[in-house]
């Protein structure tokens, strides 16, 4: 979860690791002639980090392009001149307080695992210490009422110090490193006041303990540290899940291929070692590792990677094939046309990274507030210290007043303003079967004004079903099913499912790319494509079909369709009633897409779209100022899911799409789309109320602390009270969940959603 407390933490330089010279990793772009360098930038956490790096590199007049991807932390730079200038690029990034090294996915994965492990260990230590110190603090607080003796109170304070000081030193390292790196770079961030509060509170408490004072604040420091670490750990986990999407796509193109040598032998090689013009053999059940042209062989390919459609497409000599598609038929001989970065699969990866890079520039509301908060707190505390010294107060009184200001302005309430609502909203959605994964997803869901749907697997179930039988009856269906049960083709399986359990014919021959053939007592039975099973003219009817023929009987046509989700029409109508624009983007044929759009009342639809064309449409909508929600499930939808302002994917989606999406919903209905938008709108209102209350609290309490009317103990109580206030306000979202436990018809839900818009 993203909070104001975790805004833009900068890493310290890792001096123990040897510097790798970047110049050998520079490559020349043949299309532009520019030098290109890919780096991993350690410590990039937010949109402000991206702007800072890109702005600094943009000041170098020989740098033509500098783009940072928040998900993979890859910095891609294009520049003119000598490759040795790469060293200056690295030095510029290092001067900002980051560390840049040549891009290496394995290095990045290892660094992420180590950082996550460290955060988890710090979190465990802080949680254990906070629980124990709180027990001791309760005894001290109750002792103020019951008249605890000074010796007992001092003993309990020393016991707290024994736990708190090592805990702060160990568990506070992620914040201390970030604050020091920011200060070294001549900047500040939210970790600076956090570090001051976390360090000064136990130090002042230690001084008070030595002096035998009544008040100590060890519990406040350690408990604050514990909650801060929770937010930091969850934020890192969310980003780690997002980085897995590109890695899974890259794994698809890393599979070995079978190259046909000049003497006809077959040799397994990596795809990047191939050259254009060479030939490969794609076995049955194997993914095509390159883009190319079929030289020999007929069969079918699963092209869902490109089109999103589950129905296999026939291929024959001369047909284009693409990396990542799956060969479902006999072996194919393919001439290589593109490998590596030139393939369509590589283009999908680039589209995803570019789209995520654009979306990573979103700045959360809490982070925007945090930009002004840190310098305000520093200045106010320093002025308080200086003012009391000029007024003639001693160092102890002046420092205590400054500490009171730091404690009372400690960003607990501001930090909890967002995550408290996020946690409750995410919990409510979780009960309804929707998992929110992205740190800023709810805020982006609340701003949606356009919803774009994929067709197959999103508006539809993604499973073919028999819709109509033309020219035959139950007897023909039973006969055709005896052939269909011998095949794993999606349409054959749908036909067999419609016929129900029954026998299968023995000796059925599968003709690649055509269908099934069986020699019966009265002649040959055929089940398959038009022209193979039946010599009839194409009437242009939408949808998939199978033809069944046997001697002495007219051919039978079985028409199939991917049925709509049960509530698809109602959800689309509800979204439109709310004032949201709805579009349909699909890689399927125009006739099929037009039929689905007509049944759902979607006027704006597009068919035959590639992944790049889907992204281009979303970019066009964004250029018009639209805030787009993309709902999709296929591998070909992954770039579009990343390109949209916010994205949603069904649980039936492929792994890459689920990982890319900001939220994933369970079940066979689309109603969660409405629920997510409704909850996000309510959550945003509560967040804004919480931030307003936090600011109002500071406006009232800070002047009292500056004037010396608030002791550190009272400041700690006031700080805790403000935190409880924002948490209590966030719980109002849960009250709405109880009222909504009784399921409502979708149309009625839509009216309620529209009323809250």
C-alpha positions in Angstrom: 0.0 0.0 0.0 1.3 3.4 -0.8 1.3 6.0 1.9 2.7 9.5 2.4 5.2 7.9 4.8 6.8 5.9 2.0 7.1 8.6 -0.5 10.2 8.4 -2.6 12.8 6.6 -0.4 16.3 6.9 -1.8 18.9 4.2 -1.4 22.3 4.7 0.0 25.2 3.8 -2.3 26.4 0.3 -2.0 30.1 1.0 -1.8 31.1 -2.6 -1.1 30.2 -3.8 -4.6 32.6 -3.2 -7.4 31.6 -0.7 -10.0 30.9 -2.3 -13.4 31.9 -0.2 -16.4 28.8 0.5 -18.5 30.5 1.2 -21.8 30.8 -2.5 -22.9 27.0 -2.8 -22.5 26.3 0.0 -25.0 24.7 -1.1 -28.3 24.1 0.8 -31.5 20.5 1.2 -32.7 20.7 0.4 -36.5 17.5 2.4 -37.3 18.6 5.6 -35.6 22.3 5.3 -35.3 22.1 6.3 -31.6 23.9 4.6 -28.7 21.6 2.7 -26.4 22.2 1.7 -22.8 20.0 -0.2 -20.4 20.6 0.2 -16.6 19.0 -1.0 -13.4 18.5 1.9 -11.0 18.3 0.8 -7.4 16.0 2.8 -5.2 13.4 3.9 -7.7 10.1 3.8 -5.8 7.7 6.5 -7.1 6.8 8.9 -9.9 9.0 11.6 -8.2 12.0 9.4 -8.6 11.3 8.9 -12.3 10.9 12.6 -12.9 14.1 13.4 -11.0 16.2 11.0 -13.0 14.7 11.8 -16.4 15.0 15.5 -15.8 18.7 15.3 -14.8 19.6 13.2 -17.8 17.6 15.4 -20.1 19.9 18.3 -19.2 22.8 16.5 -21.0 22.5 17.9 -24.5 23.8 14.7 -26.1 21.1 12.5 -24.5 18.2 12.1 -26.9 15.9 9.9 -24.7 15.8 8.7 -21.1 13.0 6.6 -19.8 12.6 4.9 -16.4 10.3 1.9 -16.0 9.0 1.8 -12.4 8.1 -1.9 -12.5 11.4 -3.3 -13.7 13.5 -0.3 -12.6 15.1 -0.3 -16.1 16.5 3.0 -17.3 16.7 3.1 -21.1 18.9 5.8 -22.5 19.6 6.8 -26.1 22.5 9.1 -26.7 24.9 10.4 -29.4 28.6 10.2 -29.6 31.2 8.0 -27.9 30.0 4.9 -26.0 32.3 6.0 -23.1 29.7 8.6 -22.3 27.8 5.9 -20.6 30.0 6.5 -17.6 28.8 10.0 -17.3 25.2 8.8 -17.4 25.9 6.5 -14.5 27.6 9.3 -12.6 24.7 11.6 -13.1 22.3 9.0 -11.7 24.6 8.3 -8.8 24.8 12.0 -8.0 21.1 12.0 -7.4 21.5 9.4 -4.6 20.6 6.3 -6.6 22.9 3.5 -7.8 22.9 2.5 -11.5 24.4 -0.7 -12.9 24.1 -2.5 -16.2 20.7 -4.1 -16.6 20.7 -7.7 -15.4 17.3 -9.3 -14.6 19.0 -11.9 -12.3 20.7 -9.2 -10.4 17.5 -7.3 -10.0 15.6 -10.4 -8.8 18.3 -11.1 -6.2 18.4 -7.6 -4.9 14.6 -7.5 -4.6 14.6 -10.8 -2.7 17.3 -9.6 -0.3 15.5 -6.2 0.3 12.2 -7.9 0.9 13.8 -10.4 3.4 15.4 -7.5 5.3 12.1 -5.6 5.5 10.3 -8.7 6.8 13.0 -9.2 9.4 12.8 -5.6 10.5 9.0 -5.8 10.6 9.1 -8.9 12.8 11.6 -7.4 15.2 9.6 -4.1 15.5 6.3 -6.0 16.0 7.7 -8.2 18.8 9.3 -5.2 20.5 6.2 -3.0 20.2 4.1 -5.6 21.9 6.4 -6.0 24.8 7.1 -2.3 25.3 3.3 -1.6 25.2 2.8 -4.0 28.1 5.4 -2.1 30.1 3.9 1.3 29.1 0.5 0.3 30.3 1.9 -0.5 33.7 3.6 2.9 33.8 0.4 4.7 32.7 -1.7 3.0 35.3 1.0 3.8 37.8 0.3 7.5 37.3 -3.2 6.9 38.6 -2.4 4.4 41.4 0.6 6.3 42.7 3.5 4.1 41.5 6.8 4.8 43.2 9.6 6.6 41.5 12.0 3.6 41.7 9.5 1.2 40.1 8.7 3.7 37.3 12.3 4.3 36.6 13.0 0.5 36.5 10.2 0.0 34.0 11.5 2.9 31.9 15.0 1.3 31.8 13.4 -2.0 30.8 11.6 -0.3 27.9 14.9 1.4 26.9 16.7 -1.9 26.9 14.1 -3.2 24.3 13.5 0.0 22.3 17.0 1.3 21.6 18.4 -1.8 19.9 15.0 -2.2 18.1 15.1 1.3 16.7 18.7 0.9 15.6 18.0 -2.3 13.8 14.4 -2.0 12.4 14.8 1.7 11.4 17.6 1.0 9.0 15.4 1.2 5.8 14.3 4.7 6.8 17.6 5.9 8.0 19.4 4.8 4.8 16.8 6.6 2.7 17.0 9.8 4.8 20.8 9.9 4.7 20.9 9.3 1.0 18.4 12.1 0.4 20.4 14.5 2.6 23.6 13.6 0.9 22.0 14.4 -2.5 20.9 17.8 -1.1 17.2 16.8 -1.0 14.6 15.8 1.6 11.9 13.2 1.7 9.3 11.9 4.2 11.8 9.6 5.7 13.8 12.5 7.1 11.1 13.7 9.6 10.2 10.1 10.3 13.8 9.2 11.1 14.0 12.3 13.3 10.9 11.4 15.2 11.9 7.7 15.5 15.4 8.6 16.8 14.7 11.7 18.9 11.8 10.2 20.8 13.7 7.3 22.4 16.8 9.6 22.9 14.8 12.2 24.8 13.1 9.3 26.7 16.5 8.0 27.6 17.5 11.4 29.0 14.3 11.6 30.9 14.9 8.1 32.3 18.5 9.1 33.4 17.0 12.2 35.1 14.3 10.1 36.8 11.6 11.9 34.8 8.0 10.8 34.8 7.5 10.6 31.0 9.1 8.4 28.4 8.0 7.7 24.8 9.7 4.4 23.9 6.4 2.9 23.0 5.4 5.6 20.6 8.7 5.4 18.7 8.6 1.6 18.3 4.9 1.3 17.5 5.2 4.0 14.9 8.2 2.2 13.4 6.2 -1.0 13.3 3.3 0.5 11.3 5.6 2.3 8.9 7.4 -1.0 8.2 4.0 -2.7 7.4 3.3 -0.1 4.7 6.8 -0.3 3.3 6.7 -4.1 3.1 3.3 -4.3 1.5 4.3 -1.7 -1.1 7.4 -3.7 -2.0 5.4 -6.9 -2.3 2.9 -5.2 -4.6 5.7 -4.0 -6.9 7.4 -7.4 -6.9 4.2 -9.0 -8.1 3.9 -6.5 -10.9 7.5 -7.2 -12.1 6.6 -10.9 -12.6 4.4 -10.1 -15.6 7.2 -9.1 -18.0 9.4 -11.9 -16.6 6.7 -14.5 -17.6 6.4 -13.2 -21.1 10.2 -13.2 -21.5 10.2 -16.9 -20.4 8.0 -17.8 -23.4 10.6 -16.6 -25.8 13.5 -18.3 -23.9 12.5 -21.8 -25.0 14.8 -23.7 -27.3 13.9 -24.3 -31.0 14.9 -27.1 -33.4 17.1 -25.7 -36.2 17.3 -27.7 -39.5 21.0 -27.9 -40.5 22.2 -28.0 -44.1 22.6 -31.8 -43.9 19.1 -32.2 -42.7 19.9 -33.0 -39.1 18.0 -31.3 -36.2 19.8 -29.3 -33.6 18.3 -27.7 -30.5 19.4 -24.0 -30.2 18.3 -20.9 -28.4 16.1 -18.6 -30.5 18.5 -15.6 -30.4 21.2 -17.8 -32.1 19.1 -18.1 -35.3 19.5 -16.0 -38.4 16.9 -14.8 -40.8 16.4 -17.3 -43.6 17.3 -20.4 -41.6 14.7 -23.1 -41.1 13.3 -24.6 -38.0 11.0 -27.5 -37.2 8.0 -26.9 -34.9 6.8 -30.2 -33.4 3.3 -31.0 -32.3 2.5 -29.3 -28.9 5.5 -27.0 -29.2 5.5 -23.2 -29.2 6.9 -21.4 -32.2 10.1 -19.7 -31.1 10.4 -17.1 -34.0 8.3 -15.1 -36.4 8.4 -16.8 -39.8 6.6 -18.3 -42.8 5.4 -21.9 -43.1 7.3 -23.8 -45.8 5.8 -27.3 -45.3 3.0 -28.7 -43.2 -0.7 -28.1 -42.6 -2.4 -27.9 -39.3 -3.7 -25.5 -36.7 -2.2 -23.0 -34.3 -3.4 -21.7 -31.0 -3.0 -18.0 -31.8 -4.6 -16.7 -28.6 -1.4 -14.8 -27.9 -2.1 -12.5 -30.8 -5.9 -12.5 -31.2 -7.1 -13.6 -27.8 -9.4 -16.2 -29.5 -9.5 -19.8 -28.2 -10.5 -21.3 -31.6 -7.4 -22.6 -33.4 -6.5 -21.1 -36.7 -5.6 -23.2 -39.8 -2.1 -22.9 -41.2 -0.7 -24.0 -44.5 2.4 -23.3 -46.6 2.9 -19.6 -47.0 1.1 -18.7 -43.8 2.7 -16.3 -41.3 3.4 -17.6 -37.8 4.5 -15.7 -34.7 6.7 -16.5 -31.7 4.7 -17.7 -28.7 1.9 -19.4 -30.7 1.3 -23.1 -30.1 1.3 -25.8 -32.8 -1.7 -28.1 -32.3 -1.3 -30.1 -35.5 1.5 -32.0 -37.3 5.1 -30.7 -37.3 5.6 -27.5 -39.3 8.7 -26.5 -41.3 9.2 -22.7 -40.8 11.6 -20.2 -42.4 12.8 -17.6 -39.9 11.8 -14.0 -40.6 12.5 -12.4 -37.2 14.2 -13.5 -34.0 14.7 -12.0 -30.5 13.8 -8.3 -30.3 12.3 -8.4 -33.8 9.5 -10.8 -32.9 5.9 -10.0 -32.1 6.3 -11.4 -28.6 9.2 -9.1 -28.0 7.0 -6.2 -29.2 4.3 -7.2 -26.7 7.0 -7.1 -23.9 8.1 -3.6 -25.1 4.5 -2.5 -25.2 3.9 -3.6 -21.6 7.1 -1.9 -20.3 6.3 1.3 -22.2 2.7 1.3 -20.9 3.7 0.6 -17.3 6.3 3.4 -17.5 3.6 5.9 -18.5 1.2 4.6 -15.8 3.9 4.8 -13.1 3.9 8.6 -13.4 0.6 8.6 -11.5 1.2 10.4 -8.2 -1.0 9.4 -5.3 -3.0 12.0 -3.3 -1.0 11.2 -0.2 2.3 11.6 -2.0 1.2 15.0 -3.4 0.4 16.1 0.2 3.7 14.7 1.4 5.7 17.0 -1.0 5.0 20.0 1.2 4.7 18.2 4.5 8.4 17.4 5.1 9.9 20.9 4.6 7.0 22.3 6.7 7.7 20.0 9.6 11.5 20.6 9.5 11.1 24.4 9.4 8.5 24.5 12.1 10.6 22.4 14.6 13.7 24.4 13.9 11.9 27.7 14.4 10.4 26.4 17.6 13.9 25.5 18.9 15.3 28.8 17.8 12.4 30.8 19.2 12.6 29.3 22.7 16.3 29.8 22.8 15.9 33.5 21.8 13.2 33.9 24.4 15.8 32.9 27.1 14.7 29.3 27.7 17.3 26.7 28.4 18.4 24.0 26.0 16.3 21.3 27.7 13.1 23.3 27.5 13.8 24.4 23.9 14.6 20.9 22.8 11.5 19.5 24.6 9.3 22.0 22.8 10.8 21.1 19.5 10.4 17.4 20.2 6.7 18.1 21.1 6.3 19.7 17.7 7.9 16.8 15.9 5.8 14.3 17.8 2.5 16.2 17.4 3.2 16.7 13.7 4.5 13.1 13.2 2.7 11.9 10.0 0.8 9.1 11.7 -2.7 10.4 11.0 -1.6 11.6 7.5 0.1 8.3 6.8 -2.9 6.3 8.0 -5.4 8.5 6.1 -4.8 6.5 3.0 -3.8 3.0 4.1 -6.6 2.7 6.7 -9.2 3.3 4.0 -7.3 1.1 1.5 -7.2 -1.9 3.9 -10.9 -1.7 4.7 -11.9 -1.2 1.1 -9.7 -4.0 -0.1 -11.1 -6.3 2.6 -14.6 -5.5 1.6 -13.8 -6.2 -2.0 -12.0 -9.4 -1.0 -15.2 -10.7 0.6 -16.9 -10.2 -2.7 -14.2 -12.2 -4.5 -12.1 -9.3 -5.9 -8.4 -9.0 -5.0 -6.9 -5.5 -5.3 -3.2 -5.8 -6.0 -1.9 -2.4 -6.9 -0.9 0.2 -4.3 -2.7 3.1 -6.0 -5.5 1.1 -7.7 -8.5 2.3 -5.7 -7.6 6.0 -6.3 -7.3 5.3 -10.0 -10.6 3.3 -10.1 -12.4 6.2 -8.5 -11.4 8.5 -11.5 -12.6 6.1 -14.2 -14.9 7.7 -16.9 -14.4 5.1 -19.7 -14.6 1.3 -19.5 -13.0 -0.8 -22.3 -13.8 -4.5 -22.5 -12.0 -7.3 -24.3 -14.5 -9.8 -25.7 -13.4 -13.4 -25.4 -13.1 -14.5 -21.8 -14.2 -11.1 -20.4 -17.7 -10.3 -21.8 -18.0 -13.9 -22.8 -17.2 -17.1 -20.8 -14.2 -18.0 -23.0 -15.6 -21.5 -23.6 -17.3 -22.5 -26.9 -20.8 -24.0 -26.6 -23.1 -25.5 -29.2 -25.7 -22.8 -30.2 -27.6 -24.2 -33.1 -28.1 -27.3 -35.3 -29.1 -26.8 -38.9 -30.3 -29.8 -41.0 -30.2 -32.5 -38.4 -31.6 -33.9 -35.2 -30.7 -35.9 -32.1 -29.6 -38.9 -34.1 -27.2 -36.9 -36.2 -25.8 -35.2 -33.0 -25.2 -38.6 -31.4 -23.4 -39.9 -34.5 -21.3 -36.8 -34.9 -20.4 -37.0 -31.2 -18.8 -40.5 -31.6 -16.2 -38.8 -33.8 -15.9 -35.7 -31.8 -15.0 -37.6 -28.6 -11.7 -38.7 -30.2 -10.5 -35.2 -30.7 -9.2 -32.4 -28.3 -10.2 -29.6 -30.7 -12.2 -27.0 -28.8 -15.2 -27.3 -31.1 -15.2 -31.1 -31.1 -15.1 -31.0 -27.3 -18.0 -28.6 -27.2 -20.0 -30.8 -29.6 -19.2 -33.9 -27.4 -20.3 -32.0 -24.3 -23.6 -31.0 -25.9 -24.3 -34.6 -26.8 -23.5 -35.9 -23.4 -21.8 -39.2 -22.4 -21.6 -41.9 -25.1 -19.3 -44.1 -27.1 -16.5 -43.0 -29.4 -15.7 -44.5 -32.8 -12.6 -46.6 -33.3 -10.1 -45.9 -36.1 -11.0 -42.2 -36.5 -8.4 -40.4 -38.7 -7.6 -36.7 -37.9 -6.8 -34.7 -41.1 -4.7 -31.8 -40.0 -6.4 -28.4 -40.4 -9.5 -30.1 -41.8 -11.3 -32.4 -39.4 -12.1 -36.0 -38.6 -12.7 -38.9 -41.0 -14.0 -42.4 -40.2 -14.7 -45.3 -42.5 -18.2 -46.6 -41.5 -20.2 -49.6 -42.8 -22.1 -47.5 -45.3 -19.1 -45.2 -46.3 -17.0 -42.3 -45.0 -18.2 -40.1 -42.2 -16.7 -36.6 -41.9 -16.7 -34.0 -39.2 -14.9 -30.7 -39.7 -14.5 -27.6 -41.8 -16.6 -26.5 -44.7 -15.2 -27.9 -47.9 -13.8 -31.0 -46.1 -17.0 -32.3 -44.5 -19.5 -30.6 -46.8 -19.3 -28.9 -50.2 -21.5 -25.9 -49.5 -21.1 -22.2 -50.1 -20.1 -19.8 -47.3 -23.1 -17.7 -46.3 -21.0 -15.3 -44.1 -22.7 -16.2 -40.9 -20.8 -15.2 -37.8 -19.4 -17.6 -35.3 -17.5 -20.9 -35.5 -19.0 -24.0 -37.1 -18.5 -27.7 -37.8 -20.1 -29.7 -40.6 -21.0 -33.4 -40.3 -21.7 -35.6 -43.3 -22.3 -39.3 -44.0 -23.4 -41.2 -47.1 -27.0 -40.8 -48.2 -27.9 -38.0 -45.8 -27.8 -34.2 -46.1 -24.9 -32.5 -44.3 -25.6 -31.1 -40.8 -24.2 -27.8 -39.6 -23.3 -27.2 -36.0 -22.9 -23.6 -35.0 -20.9 -22.6 -31.9 -20.5 -19.4 -30.0 -18.7 -18.2 -26.9 -21.8 -17.4 -24.7 -22.0 -14.1 -22.9 -21.5 -13.9 -19.2 -24.9 -14.1 -17.5 -25.0 -10.5 -16.4 -22.9 -8.9 -19.2 -25.8 -7.0 -20.7 -27.0 -5.7 -17.4 -23.5 -4.6 -16.3 -22.9 -2.7 -19.5 -26.3 -1.0 -19.2 -25.5 -0.1 -15.6 -22.1 1.4 -16.6 -23.8 3.5 -19.4 -26.5 4.6 -17.0 -23.8 5.9 -14.7 -22.5 8.1 -17.5 -19.4 6.0 -18.3 -18.4 5.5 -21.9 -18.1 1.8 -22.8 -16.0 0.4 -25.7 -15.3 -3.1 -27.0 -11.8 -3.9 -28.4 -11.2 -7.4 -29.8 -8.8 -9.3 -32.1 -11.7 -11.5 -33.4 -13.5 -11.2 -36.7 -15.7 -8.2 -37.4 -18.9 -10.2 -37.8 -18.5 -11.9 -34.4 -17.5 -8.7 -32.6 -20.4 -6.8 -34.2 -22.9 -9.4 -33.0 -21.7 -9.3 -29.4 -21.6 -5.5 -29.4 -25.2 -5.4 -30.7 -26.5 -7.8 -28.1 -24.8 -5.7 -25.3 -25.7 -2.3 -26.7 -22.1 -1.2 -27.2 -22.0 1.3 -30.1 -18.2 1.9 -30.1 -16.4 -1.4 -31.0 -13.3 -2.4 -33.0 -12.3 -5.8 -34.3 -9.2 -7.4 -35.9 -7.0 -5.6 -33.4 -3.4 -6.6 -32.6 -2.0 -5.9 -29.1 -0.3 -2.8 -30.4 -3.5 -1.5 -31.9 -5.3 -2.0 -28.6 -2.6 0.0 -26.8 -2.8 2.7 -29.5 -6.6 3.1 -28.9 -6.1 3.4 -25.2 -3.4 6.0 -25.8 -5.8 7.9 -28.0 -8.4 7.9 -25.2 -5.8 9.1 -22.7 -4.8 11.9 -25.0 -8.4 13.1 -24.9 -8.2 13.2 -21.1 -10.1 10.0 -20.5 -9.4 7.9 -17.4 -9.8 4.3 -18.8 -10.5 1.1 -17.0 -9.4 -1.9 -19.2 -11.1 -5.3 -18.5 -9.3 -8.2 -20.2 -8.0 -11.7 -19.7 -5.8 -12.8 -22.6 -2.1 -12.8 -23.0 -2.6 -10.4 -25.9 -4.5 -8.1 -23.5 -1.5 -7.7 -21.1 0.0 -4.6 -22.9 -3.5 -3.0 -22.9 -4.0 -3.8 -19.2 -0.7 -2.0 -18.5 -1.5 0.9 -20.8 -4.9 1.7 -19.2 -5.3 4.1 -16.3 -6.4 1.1 -14.2 -7.1 -2.5 -15.1 -9.2 -5.4 -14.0 -8.9 -9.1 -15.0 -11.1 -12.2 -14.3 -9.6 -15.0 -12.3 -9.8 -17.2 -15.4 -7.3 -15.0 -17.2 -3.8 -16.2 -18.1 -1.1 -15.6 -15.4 0.5 -12.7 -17.2 -2.8 -10.8 -17.4 -3.6 -11.5 -13.8 -0.2 -10.2 -12.7 -0.4 -7.1 -14.9 -3.9 -6.1 -13.8 -4.5 -3.9 -10.8 -7.3 -6.2 -9.5 -8.6 -9.7 -10.2 -12.2 -10.8 -9.7 -13.6 -14.3 -9.1 -16.7 -15.9 -10.5 -18.7 -16.0 -13.7 -20.3 -12.6 -13.5 -19.3 -9.1 -14.3 -21.0 -7.5 -11.3 -17.6 -7.1 -9.5 -16.8 -4.3 -12.1 -19.6 -2.3 -10.7 -18.7 -3.1 -7.1 -15.1 -2.0 -7.5 -16.0 1.3 -9.0 -18.6 2.0 -6.3 -16.2 1.1 -3.4 -13.4 3.1 -5.0 -15.6 6.2 -5.2 -16.6 5.9 -1.6 -13.0 5.2 -0.5 -11.7 8.3 -2.3 -14.3 10.5 -0.4 -13.2 9.0 2.9 -9.5 9.5 2.1 -10.0 13.2 1.3 -12.0 13.5 4.6 -9.2 11.8 6.5 -6.5 14.1 5.0 -8.7 17.1 5.8 -9.1 16.0 9.4 -5.3 15.3 9.7 -4.5 18.8 8.5 -7.2 20.4 10.8 -5.7 18.5 13.7 -2.2 19.9 12.9 -3.6 23.4 12.5 -5.2 23.2 16.0 -2.5 21.3 17.9 0.8 22.7 16.4 0.4 26.3 17.7 -0.1 24.9 21.2 3.1 22.8 20.9 5.1 25.7 19.5 4.0 27.9 22.4 5.0 25.3 24.9 1.5 24.3 26.2 1.9 20.7 25.1 4.3 18.3 26.7 5.7 15.4 24.7 3.4 13.1 26.6 0.3 15.1 25.7 1.7 15.4 22.1 1.9 11.6 21.9 -1.6 11.2 23.2 -2.9 13.8 20.7 -1.0 12.1 17.9 -2.6 8.7 18.8 -6.0 10.3 19.1 -5.7 11.8 15.6 -4.8 8.3 14.3 -7.8 6.7 15.9 -10.0 9.4 14.4 -8.9 8.7 10.8 -9.2 4.9 11.4 -12.7 5.4 12.8 -13.7 7.4 9.8 -12.4 4.7 7.5 -14.5 2.1 9.3 -17.6 3.8 7.8 -16.8 2.0 4.6 -17.3 -1.3 6.5 -20.7 -0.1 7.6 -21.6 0.4 4.0 -20.5 -3.2 3.4 -22.9 -4.6 6.0 -25.8 -2.7 4.4 -24.8 -4.2 1.1 -24.6 -7.8 2.3 -28.0 -8.6 0.8 -27.5 -9.1 -2.9 -29.2 -6.7 -5.2 -30.2 -7.1 -8.8 -27.6 -5.6 -11.1 -29.9 -3.0 -12.5 -30.8 -1.8 -8.9 -27.1 -1.8 -8.0 -26.4 0.4 -11.1 -28.9 3.0 -9.9 -27.3 3.1 -6.5 -23.8 3.4 -8.0 -25.1 6.2 -10.3 -26.4 8.0 -7.2 -23.0 7.9 -5.6 -21.1 9.1 -8.6 
